[in-house]
Amino acid sequence: MSRPLYKIPPRSVDTPFGVYDNLPPGPAEPLPERSRNVRRVGHSDMNGWGDTMTLQVRDGVLYSAHSGTDGHDGLTILDVKDPTKPKVVRQTADKTGIARSHKIALVENVFYTNMEKLPGAGMEDPELIGGLRIFDVEDPRNPKFVNYVEVEGRGIHRPIYDRARKLLYCSAFKDGCRGKVMQNYDVSDPFGPELLSEAWIEGQNEAAGETPSWDFDYVGWGCWLHEANPFGNYATCGFWNGGIAMFDMTDPREPEFMWRHNPHETHGWPGCYHTFLVPPGSEFAIVTTECVTMNCAHPPAFVTFYDMRYHEAPLPISTFHPYEIDPDSMRPRDPYWSQLGSRYGAHNVWLDMKKDDFMYIAWHNAGLRIVDCSNPFSPKEVGYYIPPGNSHRTVPQSNDVVVDPSTGLIYLGDRWGLGIDILEFTG
């Protein structure tokens, strides 16, 4: 069967770390701002801590977790009550080059950051604890460290909060398992998470004698959990090059595997399944993959919409690309997007969206895309914003986006140094 060309092998071992060495050439001069139905309200370079992996906003306070791309691992807290003049009020630095604490979750008056050890130096540091760090944010501008949640192996990659059931789903390492698995915590007491259960795809638990339940020749050890999201009594999961999967979490102490679906494995579609999200109130899912290569060395990541009205067998019904894609190569027909010395393709989507909200998604060098998916059979782009480059990075790499429901303002972060833009949809 013919498949689209992968100019380098699919990345299977881990999520990419925040290092940009040996980059292909990009534009010599900074690219200008481009937009439709979106205007920039404010901007912050966060005192030079310009890379943002995840954002959270609440009550006029914005939290930005950094990955070390520009030499800063840690957390920036900004006062954004005046969005035209965002002000850095606190920055806390972690050791560089040994771990990532680049994912954050707000749970009531508690703030969680992950701690994911890097291979090598991170595993050798005796003071480093892989898992979660817990902070009291009763004073949101001055978090106070409370405790750790320690897990096996290299720690935790991403925590996701189920507000309705007061559960925390984490992609985490487990001794004896290949890649990350799902850990499920009761956080009814957010200061004392209780581990209820763990779940994975058959074949990950090599120590238990399991053998891969996927096409190992094509996927290798690339079937592991990136992120799990709540969907009623279910968990919807992106399993990287293993596709999407669903678990019945009616009893969170006894997760039950339901199914796995993987167009990467069967049809050669882009892998790196990142997010599988069913917005509250909806019966349709948003599935995103993550772009991990420069200049479209892999077919670029995109969005697939699924009909979830029959949970046992969801059906893909449409896709979203900002620009037209060649069906054979699965690359943009316009070669411009493949020649910018950077990533082009989907990444983080606003996870707190509800049924009637627009989809806000970061698209690396194509910036922020805003999509009306009220008819998921025919999603329509209604606006976009591509931040300007600068002398340091001539091209943006828009990485994460959150929306403050109380103001409607959009917060867009860049993964390699261009800071945070505060935006307003004007359409």
N, C-alpha and C positions, 0 to 999 in steps of 0.2 A: 504494500500500500504506500502510495506517495505521501510524504509528510513535508511540511515547511522546513526549510534549511535552518539548522542551528550552527552558526559559525564557530561557536565554542560549545563544549558539552553543557547540557543542563546542569545547573548548580544543585547538588543534592545534599551535601554534608551539613550545611548550616546556613542561617541567614547571614547576609553579607555584613561585615564589620565596617565601621565608619572610616575607612582609609582610602584615599584616592591617589595612588601612585601610578606612574606610567600612563597618564591619561592621553587619549587621542586628542589631536589638536581641535580646538574650538574657535569661535570667532575671535579675532584680534581685538575688536572694540566691543564695549558693552552693548548688549541688545537693548532697545528701548522698551518701555512699558507698552503693553497692548491690552485692550479690554473691550468688552461689550456688555452694557447694562450693569457694570460694576465700577465703583470709584474707590480710590484709596483715601481713607480717612486719616490714618496715622501709620507710623513706621518706627521700629526700634531695631538697632543693631545689637542691643543687649550688651553694651560696653565691649563689643568685640567677640562676645560669645555667640556668634551668629548662626550656629547650626542648631536646628530643632528637630528632635525625633518625635516627641509627642507633646500635645498641649491639653490643658484643662483650664476652664474659665468659670468663675462663680463670684457673684457679688462684687464686681469691679476689680477682681484679682485674677491675673493670668499666670499660670505655671508653665514653664518650658523646661523639659528635660533634654539634656545635651548628650551627644555620643562621642565627643572627642575629636571630631573631624578637624576642627580648628584649634586643637590643643586644650580644649576645656571639657572635662567630664563633670557633670554635676547638675545643678538646678538653678534656674533664674526665676525670681518672683517679680512681677511687674504690677504696678498700680495702673489700671486702665479706666478708672472712673471718668477721666477726660480722655477719650480715645484719640483725640488729635495730638495729645502729648503723653504717650505712655512713658512711665517712669520706672526704672529699675529700683526696687526697694531692698532686694537681698539677693546675693549669689553665694552658693555653697559649692565648693569644689571637692571632687573625689580624686583619688589617685588615678593617674592616666595610664592607659596601656595594660590594665590588668582585669578590668571588668566593665560591663555596661549597666548603668542604672538609668536607662533611657526611656522606660515606660512608666507611666504614672496613672493612678486611679484615685478618685475622690469617693470616699464612702462615709456618708454623714459628716462628722467633724474629724474624720481620720483620713490621712493621706498615705497611700502606699506607693513605694517605688520598688521596681524590681532590682535584683542584684544577680547578674549573669556573668559568671567568671569567663574570661577569655582562655582559650587553650594555651598551655605553656605557663607564662608568668602568673596568670590568674590562679591556676591550680596550685602553684607553689607558694603563694603568699599565705602564711599561717593565720594572719589576722582577718583574712577576707572570708565572709560568710555568704554563701550563695543562697538566694531565696527572695524574701521580701523584707523591706524596712518599713516600720510603722511610725508615723508621725502624728502628733496631736496638732490639729489646725484650728483649735478654738479661736486663736488669734491667727487669721489666715495669712498675715504677712510675716509671721515668725513661727514657723513650724518647730515643734519640740520633739526630738527623737524619743521614742518610747521603748521599742523592742524590735527584735528580729523574728522572722519565721524562717527557720533553716530547713533546707531540703537537700536531697542527695545530689551527687554529681556537680554540675556547673551552676545549678540554681534555677531561677525562673526567668522566662523571657517576657511574658505579657500577662498581666492580670486584667480580667474583665468582670465588672460588677453586675449582678442580676438584682436590680432594685426591688422587684416584686417579691422575690423569694429570699432575699438577703443571703445570696450565695456569691462566691467568688470563684470564677473559672480561671485557672492558670495553665499556661503551657510551661512545663517544667521537666527537668531532667530526672531520671530515675535509674539507679544502679541496675545494670543488667539489661536495660532497654536501649535500643538504637534510636537516637534522636529524642525529641521532647514528647511527653505524654500529657494527658489532661489530669490535673489535680483539682479537686472540688472541695471548697472550704465553706463552712458555716461561719458567716460574719455577722450574726445577729448581735454578738458583742464584737464590734469592729476592732477593739484593742486586743482581742484574743481569738484570732481565727482558729477554727478547729478543722483539721483535715478529715473529711468524711470518706473520700474514695479516690481512686485513680482509674483511668481508662485509657486504652490505646487500640490501635489496629492490630489484628492478629498478624504476627510476624515481627513486631517490634521487640517483644520480650524474648530476646535471644537466649538469655540465661535460663528461661523456663523451657527451652527446647522448641520454641515456636519457629516456624519457617514462613517466609514472606507469602502473604495472601495476594500480592500484586505481581505484576510483570517485573521481576527483578532485573532482567537483562536491560530493560529500558529505564526503570525508575531507580534501580540500585537501592541504597539506604535512604532515599529521598522522601520516604513516607513517614512524616512526623508532624506533630501538631504545631501550627503557628499560632492559632487563635481560636477560642471558642466563645460563642455568643448565646445569650438566652433566647428561647422561643417558646414561651409558655413553660410546659414541663419537659421541654427538649433542650438539648445543646446542639447548636449548628457549628460545624468545625471546618476550618481550612487546614488541610493536611499537606501543605507544600506541594511537592511533586506527586503526592498521593491523591490529590483531588479534594473533594468535599465529602463530609460524612455527617451522620446524625446519630445522637445517642438519646435514648429515653431516660430522662432524669426524674421521673415521677417519684422514685425513691433515690435521693441523691447519694445514699450510702451504697446503692447497688445499680450503677449505670448499666444500661443495656444497649449494646451496639445494634443499630438498625440496618444501615446500608452505607455504601461508599460509591461515589460516582466520579469518574476521572477522564475527561476529554483529553487531557495531556497524554495519558497512557494509551488511550484507544485511537486518538486521531492526530496526535502531535500538536495540539493546541498549546499555547504557553502554559508552563507549569507555575510553580511558586504560588499555590493557592493561599491567599492571605486572609480574606474575610468572607464569611458566609452569614449574612445578616437578613433577618426578617423584621422589618420595622413594626413596632407595636401597632396593632389594629389592622395590619395588612395580611394578605394570604399569598403574597409574592415576595420572593427573596432577591437580594442583591448579592452577587458573588463577584469578588474582585481577585485578580492575581496581582503579583508585584513585579515590576520591572527591575531586573538586577544587572543588566548589561548596558554598555555604552553603544551608541550608534546603531541600535536595533540588531545587535549580534544575535539575540534571540528574537523571535516574533514578539512585539511589544505587548505588555499586559493590558487587559481591557476588562469590561464589565459584562457579565451575563445575567439576565433576569430569568428566574425560575418560577413556575407555577407550583405553589406549595399546597394546593387544595386537597391533594391526596398525598399525605405525608410519607407514605411508603414508597412512592415512586415519583419524585418531583420531575418536572419537565422543563427543559430550557426553551424559552419562547422568544427571546430577542437578545441583542447585544448592543453595547454602546461604545463607539469610538468617536473622538472629536473630529477626526479627519478620515477621509475615505481610505479604506484598506484594500489592497490587492488580495483577492481570495486565494490565490495560489501561494504567494510568498508570505501572506499575513503581515506584510509591512505597509506603512503609509505609501500611497501612490505618489505623494509629494516627497521627493527625496530630502527636502530641507530638514525634516525632523530626524533624519538618520545621519546628519552631517554636523551636528552641533557639539561633538565631543562630550556627550552627556547622555543621561537616561531620558528616553521618551516612553511613557506608558504609565499605567495606573499605579497608585499606591494607596494611601489611607483615605477612607471615606469617613464622613461624620457619623459616628456610631450611635449618637443619641437622637437621630432622626425618627420621626413617627410617620404614620401612613400618609398623611397629607402634606408632608414637608418635601421640599426639593431635595435631591441628592447633591451633596457638596463633596467633591472628590479631588484630591491632589494628583496631578498628572506630570510630575517632574518638570521637564523643560517646556511643557505646554501649560504650566501654571495650574490655576484653579478652574475646574469646570463645574457648572451648575446645570442640573438636569431636572426637567419636569418628568417624573416617572408615574404620574397619576394614571396613565395608561401604560402599564409595563410591557404591553405588546408593541408599543411604538414610543419609546422614550425620546424626548426632544430637548436639545440643549437650549437654555434660555439666557445664558450669560457665561462670560469667562473673564479671567484676569491673569495675565502673564506678567510677573514682576520684572522690573528692569534689572539688568546686570550692573556690575561695577568693575573697577580695575582689578579687583581680587578674583571675582568670578563673573565672567562676562555673560554667563547663561544661568538662569535659575534652575533649581532642583526642588520644586515645591513638594513637600513631604507629608505634612499633616494639616488638617483643617478641623476647626470646631466652630460652632455657632452658639452665640449667647441668646437663648430664647427670650430673655427679658428685654433685650435691645434690638435683636435681629442682626447685630454686627457679626462679621465673619473674621476669624483669626486664622491666618495662613502662615505656616512656618516653612523655612527652607532648610534642607538637610546639609548644605555644605558652605554656609557662611553668610547668606544674604539676609538673615534676620527674620523679623516678623512684620507682616503687613496686616493692618486692621482695615477691613473693607466693608462697603455697603452695597447691597444689591439694589439697583435703581430701576429694574425693568418693571 
